[in-house]
Amino acid sequence: MPSYKRLLIASSKGGVGKSTTALGLASAYARQGKRVLLIDLDPTSRSLDMLTGSEDDALFDFGDVIIGIEPEKVIIPVKAQPSLFFVPALRLEKTDEICEAVSLTPEKAVRKGVETLLDGFEYDICICDTGGGISLPCAVADLFDLALITSEQSKTSVRAAEYAASELEKNGAKTLRLVICSFDITAVKKENRAGIIEMIDSSALACIGVVPFDPSLQSSQDKGVIPPEKALSSVAYRNIARRIDGFDTRLFDGMGKIQKKRIKAL
């Protein structure tokens, strides 16, 4: 499997785990000792500054990169993980002002900013989070080695992921993979919700990983702290990172009780 250094997280649907996946993978790679650059391209939600505990540390944001501020002044080191660095999202209310300043459409302005950050790239991994639409991810799709499309545990969400993948492929995305987020194993039997095999079989996208529902994740996010290394979601993203790097890692490796229930999950 080739080595992927630039990861784009996308979906045409909102609320399907894009930001959680972006931060989860960034944290997993940082725990390996890799230098990671995490870029927030979601001006609507702008959640990664809160999720990384960097809310009060940002003097600049992605919009400043677009208008020519040196990236070194915009990139914030994340205190909880010294090898993780973060670029806050452009503020939504500044979008028109920024685009007018550089005489570009939002899509072309975003591309300009991403190209600036990737030029002379000094990090081991770059992970780019996007919002609940597909136009901005499509504008930068060809700049990334791997696009990860997130989906919830439903057929409609998988359908939305397929649409996003199709649009990204048209715009130059090189490799696309599906990440199933917040997967509730108990709901497969109790609520007759889709199991993993059913979800994979119903999608043309190859699945690179499953993130089980983690009841502790919301608490960590509300506190603005990165989930601990042993948290269920952290283990899941560690596994996905290893699979991205070409290792033959089992779907629920290191998840104890989840491994015992894997037949139900499938």
C-alpha positions in Angstrom: 0.0 0.0 0.0 1.4 3.4 -0.9 2.3 5.9 1.8 -0.3 8.6 2.3 1.0 11.9 3.7 -1.9 14.3 2.8 -5.4 13.2 4.0 -8.7 15.0 3.1 -11.7 14.3 5.3 -15.0 15.0 3.6 -18.7 14.2 3.1 -21.6 15.9 1.5 -23.6 15.4 4.7 -23.2 17.3 8.0 -22.8 15.7 11.4 -21.2 12.4 10.3 -17.9 12.6 12.2 -15.6 14.6 9.9 -14.1 16.8 12.6 -13.9 13.9 15.0 -12.2 11.8 12.4 -9.8 14.6 11.5 -8.7 15.1 15.1 -8.8 11.4 15.9 -6.3 10.6 13.1 -4.2 13.7 13.8 -3.9 12.6 17.4 -3.2 9.0 16.5 -0.3 10.1 14.3 1.0 12.6 16.8 1.1 9.8 19.4 3.4 7.9 17.0 5.8 10.9 17.2 5.0 12.2 13.8 4.7 16.0 13.1 1.1 16.6 12.1 -0.5 19.6 10.5 -4.3 19.8 11.0 -6.2 22.3 8.9 -9.8 23.3 9.6 -11.6 24.2 6.4 -15.1 24.3 7.9 -16.1 28.0 8.5 -19.6 27.1 9.4 -18.8 24.9 12.4 -15.3 25.9 13.2 -15.1 23.3 15.9 -11.5 22.1 15.9 -10.2 25.0 17.8 -12.5 24.0 20.7 -11.8 20.3 20.3 -8.1 20.8 20.5 -8.3 23.2 23.4 -6.8 26.0 21.2 -9.7 28.3 21.3 -7.9 31.1 23.1 -4.5 30.7 21.3 -5.5 31.8 17.8 -4.5 35.3 16.7 -4.9 34.4 13.0 -6.9 31.9 11.0 -7.0 30.2 7.6 -8.4 33.4 6.0 -5.1 35.2 6.9 -3.2 32.5 5.0 -5.3 33.3 2.0 -4.4 37.1 2.1 -0.7 36.5 2.6 0.1 36.2 6.3 3.0 33.9 6.8 1.8 30.4 7.7 4.3 30.2 10.6 2.2 33.0 12.3 -1.1 31.2 11.7 -0.1 27.6 12.7 -0.7 26.9 16.4 1.1 24.1 18.4 -1.5 22.1 20.3 -0.5 22.1 23.9 -1.8 18.6 24.7 0.3 17.1 21.9 3.6 18.8 21.1 3.9 17.3 17.6 0.4 18.3 16.6 0.0 21.7 14.9 -3.3 23.4 13.9 -4.7 26.0 11.5 -8.1 27.4 12.7 -10.9 27.8 10.2 -11.7 31.1 8.5 -14.6 32.9 10.3 -17.7 32.7 8.2 -18.5 36.4 8.5 -15.0 37.1 7.0 -15.5 35.0 3.9 -16.8 37.7 1.5 -14.2 40.2 2.8 -11.3 37.7 2.2 -12.6 36.7 -1.2 -12.9 40.3 -2.3 -9.4 41.1 -1.0 -7.8 38.4 -3.3 -10.4 38.7 -6.1 -11.2 35.0 -6.0 -14.3 32.8 -5.6 -14.5 30.9 -2.2 -13.4 27.7 -3.9 -10.3 29.3 -5.5 -9.5 31.3 -2.4 -9.5 28.0 -0.3 -7.3 26.3 -2.9 -4.9 29.2 -2.7 -4.7 28.9 1.1 -4.2 25.1 1.1 -1.5 25.4 -1.6 0.3 27.9 0.5 0.2 25.6 3.6 1.4 22.6 1.6 4.2 24.5 -0.2 7.5 23.6 1.4 5.7 21.1 3.6 7.7 20.3 6.7 5.3 17.9 8.4 5.1 14.1 8.3 1.3 14.2 7.8 -1.3 16.8 6.8 -4.9 16.3 7.7 -7.6 18.6 6.3 -11.1 18.8 7.8 -14.0 20.1 5.7 -17.6 21.1 6.2 -21.0 19.5 5.4 -20.8 20.3 1.7 -18.8 19.1 -1.2 -17.8 22.3 -3.2 -14.8 23.2 -1.0 -13.4 19.7 -0.8 -13.7 19.3 -4.5 -11.7 22.5 -5.0 -8.7 20.9 -3.3 -9.3 17.2 -3.9 -6.3 16.7 -6.3 -3.9 18.2 -3.7 -4.3 15.2 -1.4 -3.2 11.6 -1.6 -6.2 10.1 0.2 -9.8 11.2 0.7 -11.6 9.7 3.7 -15.4 9.9 3.4 -17.2 9.6 6.7 -20.6 8.0 7.2 -22.9 7.2 10.0 -24.6 3.8 10.6 -27.4 4.2 8.0 -28.0 3.5 4.4 -28.8 7.1 3.6 -25.5 8.2 5.1 -23.7 5.7 3.0 -25.5 6.9 0.0 -24.4 10.5 0.8 -20.8 9.2 1.2 -20.9 7.6 -2.2 -22.1 10.9 -3.8 -19.3 12.8 -2.1 -16.8 10.2 -3.4 -18.1 10.5 -6.9 -17.8 14.3 -6.9 -14.3 14.2 -5.4 -13.2 11.6 -8.0 -14.4 13.9 -10.8 -12.2 16.6 -9.3 -9.0 14.7 -9.1 -9.2 12.7 -5.8 -6.6 9.9 -6.2 -7.7 7.3 -3.6 -11.0 7.2 -1.6 -12.0 5.2 1.4 -15.0 5.0 3.7 -14.9 5.5 7.5 -17.9 4.4 9.4 -18.4 6.6 12.5 -20.2 6.2 15.8 -21.1 2.5 15.1 -23.4 1.1 17.7 -23.1 -2.6 17.9 -26.0 -3.1 20.3 -28.3 -1.3 17.8 -27.6 -3.9 15.1 -29.6 -6.5 17.0 -31.9 -4.4 19.2 -33.0 -1.8 16.5 -32.3 -3.9 13.4 -29.8 -1.3 12.2 -27.3 -2.1 9.5 -24.3 -4.3 10.4 -20.8 -3.6 9.0 -21.0 -6.2 6.2 -24.4 -4.9 5.1 -23.0 -1.3 5.0 -19.9 -2.3 3.1 -21.8 -4.4 0.7 -24.2 -1.6 0.0 -21.4 0.8 -0.9 -19.0 1.0 -3.8 -16.5 2.6 -1.5 -13.8 0.4 0.2 -14.0 0.7 4.0 -10.8 1.5 5.8 -12.1 1.5 9.3 -15.0 1.5 11.8 -15.2 3.8 14.9 -17.5 2.3 17.5 -19.8 4.6 19.5 -17.8 5.9 22.4 -19.8 7.3 25.3 -16.8 9.2 26.7 -16.1 11.0 23.5 -18.8 13.7 23.9 -17.5 14.5 27.4 -13.9 15.0 26.1 -15.2 17.2 23.3 -17.3 19.4 25.6 -14.2 19.9 27.8 -12.0 20.8 24.9 -9.6 18.0 25.6 -8.3 15.3 23.3 -9.6 11.9 24.3 -7.1 9.8 26.2 -5.1 7.2 24.3 -7.0 4.3 25.8 -10.5 5.7 24.9 -12.4 3.5 22.5 -12.5 6.2 19.8 -8.7 6.8 20.1 -8.0 3.1 19.7 -10.2 3.0 16.6 -8.4 5.9 15.0 -5.1 4.4 15.9 -6.2 1.3 14.0 -7.3 3.3 11.0 -4.0 5.2 11.0 -2.2 1.9 10.9 -4.3 0.6 8.1 -3.7 3.8 6.1 0.0 3.2 6.6 -0.4 -0.3 5.1 -0.5 -2.5 8.2 -2.9 -5.5 8.3 -4.6 -4.3 11.5 -7.8 -6.0 12.6 -11.0 -3.9 12.6 -11.5 -4.0 16.4 -7.9 -4.6 17.4 -7.2 -3.7 21.1 -10.9 -3.1 21.8 -11.5 -5.9 24.3 -15.3 -6.3 24.8 -15.9 -5.0 21.3 -13.8 -7.9 19.8 -16.0 -10.4 21.7 -19.1 -8.8 20.1 -17.7 -8.6 16.6 -19.9 -11.3 15.2 -23.0 -9.2 16.1 -21.3 -6.1 14.6 -20.7 -7.9 11.3 
